[in-house]
């Protein structure tokens, strides 16, 4: 980023207390742990932190200026640095990012949805690399802090920016769309993620529609033709005039047909983009990945990627880390699908076990789904029924509400066991898993199921090396 300080003042509507309006402002940092000399420190204040308490440290590290909240006194502020005060530093960060996005002016693709937005973003990025100079959201930096940081990384040569926009309450997507000004807006689906934060499904649909409503009328809307809530949204809310639909619905503009299973996992299908058909072999776990691929294909087509390139790149795509990531380990198939978990995603991930052709046993380690409020018991019981439908041979659960998963699955004849920690569940599973078995690991990010994956591999490696694996219980007793 490269602005004159006067442009930062104008963008934020702040008050320049000290500094030369003509000086250049480059990278903006919000974390003193990563701040480098010559950068600007923006003091974010939140519920659990106060960025203005780190201003002195930032200046000691060589920050050339500070963007601070109005309440900051600025006592003994060094003369060589600039001080800009703003009403809200988070809003200021977004305003600066919006202005820089306008300067660089790439084609901006904003992606949201109850499930699949990160994988869709990764698929779209994979398709576009090689055809365009590209910037994409790293990880899931998709909120009012993460999105501006992504946009502020834009360089003048970037032609395309793919940004993920997350939402957990009303109004968020309006703010995010105002910052990134999408040229292409994608809503992967509207399910029950974060439903505990909303009065009802109608309110959740309205919150998702904000991405379309807040986008320019000249933008392109990418809509899931297989999602009934998306159809309701398209009829009830104002959306951009240009619409590209996708799905397995035969009326969709971008659609999949002739879907076939591939051993041991994956799918082939005919990808039709308007009037052009290409054959695709998608080498990832989960039938729902077809929908993600179609969303990415629709957005890529809107950007201008030729259909044959879209199909070729989808053929080579691998799932992102912990998002239906597959790995053969000690002869069994490990499916790490534990970066996040909405009720819909949990059910579809479990049901996809029925598409596997492995001859061994099916195991699942499931943890709580968060932010469901009064609906928590219902959706966890739905997951238990899905585990039974998927013919899971043994189910392990971790967490408070996951007991409802276990209870429902047991009532339907599934062998199940509840554990106090994910690590204990991993130790139990390490003794059971054999060649050609499959283990699905799924739960909300806050449940930290990656710890189970680490422990499982540690125990199996110890056994393979002829060592005595110490259990968590034994370690606790020794301590």
PyMOL commands that set and color helices and strands:
alter all, ss='L'
color gray80, all
select helices_A, chain A and resi 5-12+51-60+89-104+117-128+146-151+172-180+195-197+201-213+228-236+288-303+307-315+343-355+373-389+402-411+422-430+445-447+450-464+472-478
alter helices_A, ss='H'
color red, helices_A
select strands_A, chain A and resi 3-4+15-18+24-25+28-29+40-42+65-69+82-86+107-112+134-136+160-164+184-187+220-224+242-247+254-261+267-273+276-282+325-329+332-337+362-367+394-398+415-419+438-442
alter strands_A, ss='S'
color yellow, strands_A
deselect
rebuild
show_as cartoon
